[in-house]
Amino acid sequence: MIVLLDGVFNKEMNKLFQDNQAMDLSTPLVMGILNITPDSFFDGGKYSGIEAQIHRVEQMLTDGAAIIDIGAVSTRPGAEEVTEGMEMERLLPSLKAIRKQFPGCFISIDTFRPSVARAAIANGADMINDIYGGRFEHGMIETVASFNVPYILMHMKGTPATMQQNPAYRDVVTEVIYFFEQQLARCREAGLRQVLIDPGFGFGKTVEHNFAMLSRFDEFKSIGVPVVAGLSRKSMITRLLQISPDEAKNGTTVLNTIALIKGADMLRVHDVKEAVEAVRLVKMLS
């Protein structure tokens, strides 16, 4: 069964699908991050070559990743703008090589441009992960709907260049939920029905906002679609503990575990093995 916007999400029954592939969401899934950018906040520049990317994907799949999320634009706070042409130039050769090497791999593309989404799907991508939640450029939601692929709708206040400049909310959880309700209505109108939501930890939120969202993470479940938690090595960990992203693996696992207990359906992570272990351990509580 598809994840439908017009019915309550039942994680015991629903599946995301593309062509003949299916992902069972009765157990939370792990999405492995592949940044092919030179300037991402944690692993920028590590996977700039095709050979390194192939090796990285192989390792994540071996560790238990159900999805590989490829990003060709850094979205760290203050990141420089990347043109559409540069994004395409980085992304498409990598996508083609990974699809050829791993034909059965479920591939997500981290992009906010309809043109890039269209080209990526045409070259084998199975899912679109949009940090702007359909707000960057007109037509993103309609483009994804036309291909009938799953779509991750994320919340961000502002843009990567401005999002951490004194973000303010009266009630961060209530306002993020309102955003999702508005955008999901657009998805429904466009005929896009395979939608997941991501509250956007670290995207236009203070450390306090992030922990408020994690504390009340179960409230996002009331919307009725699967919820993604992207907590991996983020500043809510590093600032609080006064450590670097390189030192934030343990903190990431702690927060991923909390998110799972509060109902996360997918973890987006740099460290796949640890996230898969967290899923297995938390699953034993149910």
Buried (B, 14 or more C-beta within 10 A) or exposed (E): EEBBBEEEBEBEEBBBBBEEEEBEBEBBBBBBBBBBBEBBBBBBEBBBEBEBBBEBBBEBBEBBBBBBBBBBBBBBBEBEEBEBEEBBEBBBBBBEBBBEEBEEBBBBBBBBBBBBBBBBBEBBBBBBBBBBBBBBBEBBBBBBBBBBBBBBBBBBBEBBEEBBEEBEBEEBBEBBBEBBEEBBEBBBEBEBBBBBBBBBBBBBBBBEBBBBBBEBBEBBBEBBBBBBBBBBBBBBBBEEEEBEBEEBBEBBBEBBBBBBBBBBBBBBBBBBBBBBBBBEEBEEEE
